[in-house]
Amino acid sequence: MIDIFAERIPAGGTANRGPDVVDPLITELSVALARGQVEIDSNVPLRTEQLSAKFRTGLRVGQLIEVIDSLQGLSWRGKITSVDNAVEGAKLSTKLTVERLNG
């Protein structure tokens, strides 16, 4: 069995160690590292954003995107959790739900 100690230290913060993961079926280092990353990422605080835009093709759930807010001069990255394409008269639009790091 493989033992891996993993902790994530946020900027300006202290180490935050989660619970140990014990799985006797994990016998390879690459699998153990991937499982550790999933456990760490599942405990990161996220914020959900709702975005509306002109109709866009090629967007899919799970895709990582970068959002550039020209009004505030900020940009951030997030993961798409839902895509809703709508037709209102002759107007096509896309509404996205995006998870981003809280902060």
Backbone as CSV, one residue per row, in Angstrom:
resi,resn,N_x,N_y,N_z,CA_x,CA_y,CA_z,C_x,C_y,C_z
1,MET,0.849,-1.177,0.000,0.000,0.000,0.000,0.893,1.239,0.000
2,ILE,0.429,2.277,-0.664,1.181,3.518,-0.797,0.628,4.550,0.183
3,ASP,1.507,5.221,0.916,1.111,6.305,1.811,1.587,7.619,1.213
4,ILE,0.671,8.580,1.097,1.035,9.899,0.572,0.530,10.957,1.541
5,PHE,1.414,11.869,1.907,1.067,13.008,2.757,0.918,14.209,1.826
6,ALA,-0.259,14.817,1.837,-0.493,15.961,0.957,-1.153,17.081,1.737
7,GLU,-0.693,18.299,1.482,-1.321,19.455,2.094,-1.239,20.619,1.126
8,ARG,-2.227,21.465,1.213,-2.250,22.657,0.366,-2.128,23.857,1.285
9,ILE,-1.187,24.741,0.958,-0.969,25.941,1.761,-1.419,27.142,0.931
10,PRO,-2.540,27.762,1.307,-3.006,28.930,0.561,-2.063,30.117,0.766
11,ALA,-2.114,31.046,-0.166,-1.253,32.224,-0.071,-1.499,32.942,1.245
12,GLY,-0.436,33.128,2.007,-0.538,33.833,3.276,-1.208,33.045,4.380
13,GLY,-1.463,31.766,4.125,-2.163,30.960,5.127,-1.276,29.889,5.720
14,THR,-1.891,29.044,6.475,-1.179,27.932,7.090,-1.606,26.627,6.429
15,ALA,-0.794,25.610,6.619,-1.068,24.315,6.011,-2.393,23.756,6.508
16,ASN,-3.146,23.178,5.611,-4.422,22.581,5.957,-4.424,21.147,5.463
17,ARG,-4.234,20.210,6.373,-4.184,18.808,5.999,-5.563,18.198,6.165
18,GLY,-6.009,17.500,5.135,-7.303,16.835,5.186,-7.184,15.448,5.786
19,PRO,-8.284,14.714,5.794,-8.265,13.367,6.341,-7.425,12.431,5.470
20,ASP,-6.870,11.392,6.096,-6.089,10.407,5.357,-6.989,9.638,4.407
21,VAL,-6.437,9.258,3.252,-7.142,8.442,2.277,-6.529,7.050,2.341
22,VAL,-7.334,6.076,2.654,-6.858,4.695,2.719,-7.636,3.891,1.695
23,ASP,-6.927,3.363,0.707,-7.558,2.560,-0.328,-6.583,1.476,-0.746
24,PRO,-6.816,0.238,-0.358,-5.877,-0.836,-0.678,-5.793,-1.156,-2.168
25,LEU,-6.724,-0.646,-2.967,-6.687,-0.910,-4.406,-5.728,0.011,-5.146
26,ILE,-5.289,1.080,-4.511,-4.325,1.990,-5.131,-2.936,1.420,-4.895
27,THR,-2.326,0.924,-5.979,-1.022,0.271,-5.855,0.071,0.956,-6.670
28,GLU,-0.295,1.987,-7.441,0.702,2.689,-8.251,0.773,4.149,-7.821
29,LEU,1.978,4.695,-7.882,2.210,6.067,-7.442,1.392,7.073,-8.233
30,SER,1.297,6.915,-9.555,0.558,7.890,-10.369,-0.920,7.917,-9.987
31,VAL,-1.491,6.762,-9.665,-2.890,6.701,-9.255,-3.054,7.351,-7.890
32,ALA,-2.122,7.101,-6.978,-2.175,7.690,-5.643,-2.066,9.204,-5.708
33,LEU,-1.198,9.726,-6.558,-1.052,11.173,-6.713,-2.329,11.799,-7.274
34,ALA,-2.927,11.138,-8.264,-4.170,11.647,-8.852,-5.291,11.660,-7.818
35,ARG,-5.389,10.608,-7.031,-6.425,10.542,-5.987,-6.199,11.629,-4.940
36,GLY,-4.949,11.850,-4.550,-4.637,12.904,-3.593,-5.017,14.270,-4.115
37,GLN,-4.759,14.526,-5.401,-5.116,15.812,-6.010,-6.625,16.024,-5.997
38,VAL,-7.380,14.974,-6.290,-8.844,15.067,-6.274,-9.342,15.380,-4.868
39,GLU,-8.769,14.722,-3.861,-9.184,14.971,-2.479,-8.873,16.404,-2.053
40,ILE,-7.710,16.903,-2.433,-7.340,18.273,-2.088,-8.269,19.267,-2.788
41,ASP,-8.494,19.061,-4.085,-9.330,19.977,-4.853,-10.779,19.966,-4.389
42,SER,-11.253,18.835,-3.869,-12.654,18.765,-3.441,-12.916,19.574,-2.179
43,ASN,-11.866,20.014,-1.492,-12.036,20.792,-0.264,-11.709,22.269,-0.437
44,VAL,-11.552,22.724,-1.664,-11.264,24.130,-1.940,-12.587,24.897,-2.035
45,PRO,-12.729,26.015,-1.327,-13.988,26.768,-1.397,-14.192,27.380,-2.788
46,LEU,-15.374,27.159,-3.354,-15.692,27.655,-4.696,-16.874,28.617,-4.636
47,ARG,-16.939,29.459,-5.635,-18.052,30.389,-5.793,-18.672,30.134,-7.164
48,THR,-19.985,30.134,-7.237,-20.684,29.900,-8.501,-21.060,31.233,-9.135
49,GLU,-20.733,31.372,-10.410,-21.049,32.592,-11.173,-22.004,32.233,-12.312
50,GLN,-22.947,33.118,-12.584,-23.863,32.981,-13.715,-23.448,34.000,-14.770
51,LEU,-23.181,33.544,-15.995,-22.739,34.429,-17.069,-23.694,34.338,-18.253
52,SER,-23.923,35.452,-18.930,-24.717,35.489,-20.150,-23.864,36.104,-21.245
53,ALA,-23.979,35.550,-22.453,-23.189,36.050,-23.579,-23.939,35.801,-24.876
54,LYS,-23.440,36.394,-25.945,-23.963,36.057,-27.260,-23.736,34.570,-27.489
55,PHE,-24.532,33.978,-28.357,-24.451,32.540,-28.615,-23.025,32.114,-28.947
56,ARG,-22.547,31.094,-28.247,-21.197,30.559,-28.453,-21.288,29.060,-28.692
57,THR,-20.592,28.578,-29.685,-20.539,27.143,-29.921,-19.269,26.579,-29.288
58,GLY,-19.251,25.292,-29.070,-18.051,24.627,-28.583,-17.844,24.669,-27.089
59,LEU,-18.753,25.268,-26.338,-18.626,25.279,-24.879,-19.249,24.009,-24.322
60,ARG,-18.586,23.377,-23.355,-19.111,22.145,-22.784,-18.834,22.064,-21.288
61,VAL,-19.623,21.284,-20.603,-19.477,21.094,-19.163,-18.107,20.467,-18.875
62,GLY,-17.440,21.006,-17.851,-16.113,20.524,-17.475,-14.977,21.307,-18.113
63,GLN,-15.284,22.134,-19.095,-14.266,22.930,-19.783,-13.792,24.063,-18.882
64,LEU,-12.495,24.338,-18.907,-11.939,25.466,-18.174,-11.941,26.687,-19.087
65,ILE,-12.386,27.827,-18.555,-12.442,29.049,-19.352,-11.799,30.190,-18.587
66,GLU,-11.413,31.225,-19.330,-10.930,32.457,-18.720,-11.936,33.549,-19.034
67,VAL,-12.370,34.259,-18.008,-13.343,35.332,-18.152,-12.615,36.651,-17.960
68,ILE,-12.773,37.552,-18.932,-12.148,38.871,-18.846,-13.263,39.897,-18.662
69,ASP,-13.253,40.546,-17.508,-14.244,41.561,-17.174,-13.657,42.920,-17.543
70,SER,-14.061,43.443,-18.695,-13.484,44.694,-19.181,-13.948,45.904,-18.358
71,LEU,-15.099,45.813,-17.691,-15.575,46.936,-16.888,-14.739,47.111,-15.621
72,GLN,-14.365,45.996,-14.975,-13.587,46.076,-13.748,-12.097,45.865,-13.980
73,GLY,-11.723,45.484,-15.199,-10.318,45.267,-15.507,-9.741,44.024,-14.849
74,LEU,-10.593,43.032,-14.594,-10.161,41.802,-13.944,-10.326,40.613,-14.878
75,SER,-9.567,39.564,-14.607,-9.785,38.304,-15.301,-9.674,37.174,-14.290
76,TRP,-10.400,36.091,-14.549,-10.366,34.932,-13.680,-10.671,33.678,-14.495
77,ARG,-10.328,32.534,-13.920,-10.564,31.260,-14.602,-11.556,30.439,-13.786
78,GLY,-12.299,29.610,-14.483,-13.259,28.751,-13.809,-13.631,27.560,-14.666
79,LYS,-14.435,26.661,-14.086,-14.879,25.453,-14.785,-16.371,25.551,-15.048
80,ILE,-16.765,25.280,-16.283,-18.179,25.324,-16.671,-18.897,24.140,-16.043
81,THR,-20.015,24.428,-15.347,-20.819,23.352,-14.758,-22.165,23.188,-15.465
82,SER,-22.589,24.198,-16.235,-23.779,24.021,-17.067,-23.756,25.016,-18.225
83,VAL,-24.330,24.588,-19.339,-24.434,25.421,-20.545,-25.898,25.417,-20.969
84,ASP,-26.467,26.595,-21.178,-27.857,26.714,-21.593,-27.927,27.658,-22.784
85,ASN,-28.195,27.098,-23.965,-28.361,27.916,-25.165,-29.841,28.218,-25.334
86,ALA,-30.161,29.481,-25.594,-31.563,29.886,-25.678,-31.820,30.688,-26.947
87,VAL,-33.053,30.589,-27.438,-33.508,31.370,-28.582,-34.659,32.236,-28.108
88,GLU,-34.490,33.545,-28.248,-35.549,34.500,-27.888,-35.826,35.349,-29.115
89,GLY,-36.851,34.969,-29.849,-37.132,35.645,-31.115,-36.018,35.325,-32.107
90,ALA,-35.349,36.378,-32.603,-34.236,36.189,-33.531,-32.885,36.231,-32.812
91,LYS,-32.918,36.321,-31.497,-31.684,36.459,-30.716,-31.279,35.119,-30.100
92,LEU,-30.029,34.736,-30.309,-29.471,33.532,-29.711,-28.549,33.932,-28.575
93,SER,-28.642,33.221,-27.458,-27.773,33.546,-26.334,-27.287,32.263,-25.653
94,THR,-26.206,32.400,-24.901,-25.652,31.303,-24.124,-25.549,31.750,-22.681
95,LYS,-26.060,30.932,-21.786,-25.940,31.195,-20.349,-25.094,30.090,-19.740
96,LEU,-24.095,30.507,-18.959,-23.164,29.561,-18.352,-23.235,29.656,-16.840
97,THR,-23.059,28.518,-16.191,-22.795,28.477,-14.772,-21.354,28.032,-14.634
98,VAL,-20.558,28.835,-13.910,-19.121,28.592,-13.808,-18.707,28.575,-12.334
99,GLU,-17.928,27.571,-11.954,-17.357,27.531,-10.607,-15.967,28.127,-10.647
100,ARG,-15.688,28.999,-9.692,-14.363,29.612,-9.610,-13.900,29.594,-8.162
101,LEU,-12.608,29.754,-7.971,-12.077,29.801,-6.618,-12.665,30.985,-5.892
102,ASN,-13.007,30.801,-4.648,-13.574,31.863,-3.838,-12.438,32.767,-3.353
103,GLY,-12.427,33.967,-3.821,-11.375,34.875,-3.373,-11.071,35.959,-4.340
